[in-house]
Each structure stands twice: as C-alpha cells, then as structure tokens.
Amino acid sequence: MPISMYRSTVPVFRRGLETLKTYLDKAEAFAIEKSIDSTDLVAARLSSDMLPFSGQYQRATDTAKLAIARLTASEAPKFEDNETTITELRARVAKTEAYLATIAPAVLEGTETQEITLSPGGNKIAFRGDEYVMTFALPNFFFHLATAHAILRNRGVPIGKMDYLGRLA
C-alpha cells in the first residue's frame, strides 16, 4: 500500500508546531510567575556547543517548510534567524503554519519517488522522497522539538510528556 506523503508530512508538522506553541505559552507563564526575563529562556542552551532554544525553533520550522519545498521542487519561504523573544518565535511558527496551510494533498502526490539530494558538509546524499521524509526530515524535526522541550525542562519550566505529545484526539 502506498504511503500518503501529505499525511506523513503536513499534519505531522502542524501537530509539532502546536507543541512548540504550547512550549511558548508555558515558558511565558513560567517567566511571569518566577519574575525572570523570558529572553533568558529564549537564549537558553543545554550545552555551550548546542543551539539555543530559539535555534531549536528556527531549525524545526525550517525543517517543516524545507521538507515540503524539496518534495515539491518549489521555493520555501525564507525567514531570518534572528528571533530573540517569545513573540518573535510565535510569529515564526505562525508563518510556518500559514505556509503549510497552502499545501494541498494533491501537490504531494507522487513525491514518494521524487529524488531529494542534500549536501551536508559538501557530501551529496540522495534519497527517494519517502526515504527523505522518514529517515531525515521527520527525525530532524522531532530532534529539535525534543531539544526545545529539554531546554525548558532544564530551566525548570513545568512541561511533561503530554505537552510534547500534544492533543491526542
């Protein structure tokens, strides 16, 4: 049975973006409750050699929009990677949601066999569309979602597994 490339991407990315919005709500509430500057949470890192919380949002949203653009051989919207506030991160997520809302299921029909070539570090890697989604795009998206979660937990923000999983119905 063929895989639905639309169902494997757009709704999955939308759900993850909902999780990212929940994290922003919880981070903002935590900052208010603890009388801390929320920009400290946006700049927080797990380790000095890892991207900050804002970077996790930038990479997650980039992964969602670039996956669709690569599959459809189209241009993804370009965003500056300059967010330093919760409000700016919310706007970035909203722009990504707006882009995903323009993608009709029919646009992704047949993209499971589309060749996707990436060049990380100058090394070319070619994937079939379905392999790209399942072995690169989705794992990358969820890595950044989970890392954003871990950064907030590390800073004491009261989030848990159900926040990560999102609404189950």
C-alpha positions as CSV (number, residue, x, y, z in Angstrom):
1,M,0.0,0.0,0.0
2,P,1.5,3.4,-1.0
3,I,2.3,5.9,1.7
4,S,0.4,9.2,1.7
5,M,3.2,11.8,1.5
6,Y,0.7,14.5,2.6
7,R,-0.4,12.6,5.7
8,S,3.2,11.8,6.5
9,T,4.3,15.4,6.5
10,V,1.9,18.3,6.7
11,P,-0.4,17.1,9.5
12,V,2.7,15.8,11.4
13,F,4.5,19.1,11.1
14,R,1.3,21.0,12.1
15,R,1.0,18.9,15.2
16,G,4.6,19.6,16.2
17,L,4.1,23.3,15.6
18,E,1.2,23.2,18.0
19,T,3.5,21.6,20.6
20,L,6.0,24.4,20.0
21,K,3.3,27.0,20.6
22,T,2.4,25.2,23.9
23,Y,6.0,25.5,24.9
24,L,6.0,29.2,24.3
25,D,2.8,29.6,26.4
26,K,4.3,27.7,29.2
27,A,7.7,29.4,29.0
28,E,6.0,32.8,29.1
29,A,3.8,31.9,32.1
30,F,6.9,30.5,33.9
31,A,8.8,33.7,33.3
32,I,6.0,35.8,34.7
33,E,5.5,33.5,37.7
34,K,9.2,33.4,38.5
35,S,9.8,37.1,37.6
36,I,12.5,36.3,35.2
37,D,13.2,37.7,31.8
38,S,11.7,35.4,29.1
39,T,14.5,36.3,26.7
40,D,16.8,34.3,29.1
41,L,14.7,31.2,28.2
42,V,14.8,32.0,24.5
43,A,18.6,32.2,24.7
44,A,18.9,29.1,27.0
45,R,21.0,26.1,25.9
46,L,21.6,22.6,27.1
47,S,25.3,22.9,26.3
48,S,27.5,25.7,25.1
49,D,28.0,23.8,21.8
50,M,24.3,23.4,21.1
51,L,21.8,25.8,19.6
52,P,19.7,27.8,22.0
53,F,16.0,27.5,22.5
54,S,15.4,30.0,19.6
55,G,17.7,27.9,17.4
56,Q,15.6,24.8,18.0
57,Y,12.5,26.7,16.8
58,Q,14.4,28.0,13.8
59,R,15.6,24.5,12.7
60,A,12.2,22.9,13.4
61,T,10.3,25.4,11.3
62,D,13.0,25.3,8.6
63,T,12.7,21.5,8.5
64,A,8.9,21.6,8.1
65,K,9.0,24.2,5.3
66,L,12.1,22.9,3.5
67,A,10.8,19.3,3.5
68,I,7.7,20.4,1.6
69,A,9.6,22.6,-0.7
70,R,12.2,19.9,-1.5
71,L,9.5,17.3,-2.2
72,T,7.6,19.7,-4.5
73,A,10.7,21.2,-6.1
74,S,9.5,24.7,-5.0
75,E,10.8,27.6,-3.0
76,A,10.2,27.7,0.7
77,P,9.6,31.0,2.4
78,K,12.8,32.5,3.8
79,F,12.9,33.6,7.4
80,E,15.7,35.5,9.1
81,D,17.2,33.5,12.0
82,N,17.1,36.5,14.4
83,E,14.3,35.7,16.9
84,T,15.2,36.7,20.5
85,T,11.7,36.9,22.1
86,I,8.8,34.6,22.6
87,T,6.7,37.0,20.5
88,E,9.1,36.6,17.6
89,L,9.2,32.8,17.9
90,R,5.4,32.8,17.9
91,A,5.4,34.8,14.7
92,R,7.9,32.4,13.1
93,V,5.7,29.4,14.0
94,A,2.6,31.3,12.6
95,K,4.4,32.0,9.3
96,T,5.3,28.3,9.0
97,E,1.7,27.3,9.8
98,A,0.5,29.7,7.1
99,Y,2.8,28.2,4.5
100,L,1.8,24.6,5.4
101,A,-1.9,25.7,5.1
102,T,-1.2,26.4,1.4
103,I,-0.2,22.9,0.7
104,A,-3.0,20.7,-0.8
105,P,-2.7,16.9,-0.6
106,A,-2.6,16.7,-4.4
107,V,0.6,18.7,-4.5
108,L,2.4,15.9,-2.7
109,E,1.0,13.0,-4.8
110,G,3.8,11.0,-6.4
111,T,6.6,12.7,-4.4
112,E,7.5,9.5,-2.7
113,T,9.7,8.7,-5.7
114,Q,11.0,12.3,-6.1
115,E,14.8,12.4,-5.8
116,I,15.9,14.6,-3.0
117,T,19.6,15.5,-2.8
118,L,21.2,17.1,0.2
119,S,24.8,18.3,0.5
120,P,25.7,18.4,4.2
121,G,29.3,19.3,4.6
122,G,29.8,19.1,0.8
123,N,28.9,15.4,0.7
124,K,25.9,14.7,-1.6
125,I,23.3,12.3,-0.2
126,A,20.4,11.3,-2.5
127,F,17.1,10.0,-1.1
128,R,13.8,8.8,-2.6
129,G,11.1,11.2,-1.3
130,D,9.6,8.7,1.1
131,E,13.1,7.8,2.5
132,Y,13.9,11.5,2.9
133,V,10.7,12.1,4.9
134,M,11.1,9.0,7.1
135,T,14.8,8.9,7.7
136,F,15.8,12.6,7.6
137,A,13.1,15.2,7.7
138,L,10.8,13.8,10.4
139,P,13.7,12.7,12.7
140,N,15.3,16.1,12.3
141,F,12.0,17.9,13.1
142,F,11.4,15.8,16.2
143,F,15.1,16.2,17.3
144,H,14.6,20.0,17.5
145,L,11.2,19.6,19.1
146,A,12.5,17.3,21.8
147,T,15.6,19.6,22.4
148,A,13.3,22.6,22.8
149,H,11.4,20.5,25.4
150,A,14.6,19.5,27.2
151,I,15.9,23.1,27.3
152,L,12.7,24.3,29.0
153,R,12.7,21.3,31.5
154,N,16.3,22.0,32.2
155,R,15.3,25.6,33.2
156,G,12.5,24.4,35.4
157,V,9.6,25.1,33.2
158,P,6.8,22.6,34.2
159,I,6.3,20.7,31.0
160,G,6.0,17.0,30.5
161,K,5.4,14.2,28.1
162,M,1.8,15.1,27.4
163,D,2.9,18.6,26.4
164,Y,5.3,17.0,24.0
165,L,2.7,14.6,22.6
166,G,0.0,17.3,22.3
167,R,-3.7,16.7,22.0
168,L,-4.3,13.0,21.4
169,A,-7.8,13.3,19.9
